[in-house]
Amino acid sequence: MDHKPQVPIWDIPIRLFHWSVVLLLCISWFSADQGYMRIHLVSGLTLLALLLFRIAWGLVGSTTARFSDFLHPPRRVAAYLKSLAGGERILHAGHNPAGGLMVLALIAVLLAQVATGLFANDGVRFHGPLALLVSEDFSTRLTNIHGLIFDLILILVWCHVVAVGFYLLVKGDNLVWPMITGKKSRAQLPPELNIVFTRLYIAMLLLAVSAGVAAWIMIQGESIL
Amino acid sequence: MAGDSGISGRRSGHLSASVYFGCVGLVTLAGTGLAMLARPAFGHDMLQWIGLESVPQAQASSFYAIRVAPLFETRCAVCHGDKRQKSDLRLDSFASVLRGGKHGAVIIPSDTKNSELAIRIFLPASDDRAMPPDGKTPLTEDEKTVIKLWIAHGATGSLRDIPGAPKPVAEIVIPELDLAQVEKKRAPLVAEVARLQGRFPGVVAYEAQDSADLEINASLKGASFGDADLQALAPLAARVVGANLSGTGVSDASAPVLATMTRLKNLRLSGTKVSDTAIRALEGAKALRSVTVVDTKVTVGALAPLRARGVTVYGDGDGP
């Protein structure tokens, strides 16, 4: 742990989102593997609510949560990676350009996973809440895609962990601890810093709306039965 | 802005990048190895992919290919086939069957007691683990026995015959009726048939629902159905393949009409007044298979040519 002066970087919603996704991925994997499909359904819908929230938070949330803060043109990402390979240590308050790309990829893939899960079926006793809206054949195809995307998620998660390990063990930057405490030491940050934190009640409002959308989808699914 | 960056001097961590990524490579390999051990099916896939393991094949004439594979295909492949792979298990090829699913092998050769597949197909339908599950067509007892015997005899792809295996059930396929085609075939005679059916209710009928050939059954009319009536059916005579005139009033006077029934296969004349003349009129009925002449004046001599052609004759043929 770093005992140098600490500066708040990550807001509470971002940190809760991050670790909730980690937990929900584990629950979703375990429940699908063991056939606890009701738990899988709840886990998937919770993940959907969180992803919807994260997208909204990426537009109106705190500075380090915003897409505009961490999404960069490919040329800049390439330049960053090149400098990284060259041994330079470029400081970023939030996600670095490569990390931003990973965030985008993970959100997109998780969203695709949740979306295909809504229409999936196991061919026997369980089907996603919206599976009956499409033909059985199409639902089966989406189920297969749901399985393939999971493999992609595992690969992305592994890349993410490898990258975090790289920063920790090679670059000497601990990215995990700030994602828990929300703070980085001043030495890890660029000299000029201007982070604006969006108020928590806005996050709660957005989360409520996102949860409402997920619940509405669930109710729609129940009403089809 | 938070996105603003600063460049500091090179700061060393604990490892060099090459050492770190070397370790990552080793951990990735170790993780893949562990996954292969934990999920044997994945292990088989990987080994076959890199060419360290051959893909098992079953012979086309094997018991598996002829008796077992069709059962897996019809009863299991909906959930364990190319479209869907529940529990990462496919049962649509010999290699996949032996490969097993995400929980490991489902078949242990020569060990039905520990083969998951053999266990599950014998579970009662009320059991959540029973296969095929609720709503799917269950396996018959004979089908279960076929699978069990195959496993018990080593689950091979080469064994051709297994003693004691239930006989295969012959599959009868009934062709779909092409009504348009039938209508087309009957078109030339449909009006005449309708007219005569109106005149002789129950006497004239098509041989089958897909046929334009006719059968005549006047036996229920008794003696009231005579030579004149049979003569009235003459326009359709060439299409008649079966005629039951037993007990009717027809006599040798109907011989000319019988002679025009060249496609007759079966003819019943029992209890009529016909004699050898009528039988001789059947010379042109090359497809004739049987003639019934019980209680008629037909003689053995007249029947001899028919018998010589292989026609089965029912009746004493001992007329005067």
Boltz contact constraints between the chains, C-beta under 6 A:
constraints:
  - contact:
      token1: [A, 63]
      token2: [B, 2]
      max_distance: 6.0
  - contact:
      token1: [A, 64]
      token2: [B, 2]
      max_distance: 6.0
  - contact:
      token1: [A, 69]
      token2: [B, 2]
      max_distance: 6.0
  - contact:
      token1: [A, 69]
      token2: [B, 3]
      max_distance: 6.0
  - contact:
      token1: [A, 87]
      token2: [B, 10]
      max_distance: 6.0
  - contact:
      token1: [A, 88]
      token2: [B, 7]
      max_distance: 6.0
  - contact:
      token1: [A, 89]
      token2: [B, 8]
      max_distance: 6.0
  - contact:
      token1: [A, 89]
      token2: [B, 11]
      max_distance: 6.0
  - contact:
      token1: [A, 90]
      token2: [B, 5]
      max_distance: 6.0
  - contact:
      token1: [A, 90]
      token2: [B, 7]
      max_distance: 6.0
  - contact:
      token1: [A, 91]
      token2: [B, 5]
      max_distance: 6.0
  - contact:
      token1: [A, 91]
      token2: [B, 6]
      max_distance: 6.0
  - contact:
      token1: [A, 92]
      token2: [B, 5]
      max_distance: 6.0
  - contact:
      token1: [A, 93]
      token2: [B, 2]
      max_distance: 6.0
  - contact:
      token1: [A, 94]
      token2: [B, 2]
      max_distance: 6.0
  - contact:
      token1: [A, 123]
      token2: [B, 79]
      max_distance: 6.0
  - contact:
      token1: [A, 123]
      token2: [B, 84]
      max_distance: 6.0
  - contact:
      token1: [A, 124]
      token2: [B, 133]
      max_distance: 6.0
  - contact:
      token1: [A, 140]
      token2: [B, 83]
      max_distance: 6.0
  - contact:
      token1: [A, 140]
      token2: [B, 84]
      max_distance: 6.0
  - contact:
      token1: [A, 162]
      token2: [B, 24]
      max_distance: 6.0
  - contact:
      token1: [A, 169]
      token2: [B, 13]
      max_distance: 6.0
  - contact:
      token1: [A, 169]
      token2: [B, 14]
      max_distance: 6.0
  - contact:
      token1: [A, 169]
      token2: [B, 15]
      max_distance: 6.0
  - contact:
      token1: [A, 169]
      token2: [B, 20]
      max_distance: 6.0
  - contact:
      token1: [A, 170]
      token2: [B, 13]
      max_distance: 6.0
  - contact:
      token1: [A, 170]
      token2: [B, 15]
      max_distance: 6.0
  - contact:
      token1: [A, 170]
      token2: [B, 17]
      max_distance: 6.0
  - contact:
      token1: [A, 170]
      token2: [B, 20]
      max_distance: 6.0
  - contact:
      token1: [A, 171]
      token2: [B, 13]
      max_distance: 6.0
  - contact:
      token1: [A, 172]
      token2: [B, 11]
      max_distance: 6.0
  - contact:
      token1: [A, 172]
      token2: [B, 13]
      max_distance: 6.0
  - contact:
      token1: [A, 190]
      token2: [B, 4]
      max_distance: 6.0
  - contact:
      token1: [A, 190]
      token2: [B, 5]
      max_distance: 6.0
  - contact:
      token1: [A, 190]
      token2: [B, 6]
      max_distance: 6.0
  - contact:
      token1: [A, 191]
      token2: [B, 6]
      max_distance: 6.0
  - contact:
      token1: [A, 192]
      token2: [B, 4]
      max_distance: 6.0
  - contact:
      token1: [A, 194]
      token2: [B, 1]
      max_distance: 6.0
  - contact:
      token1: [A, 195]
      token2: [B, 2]
      max_distance: 6.0
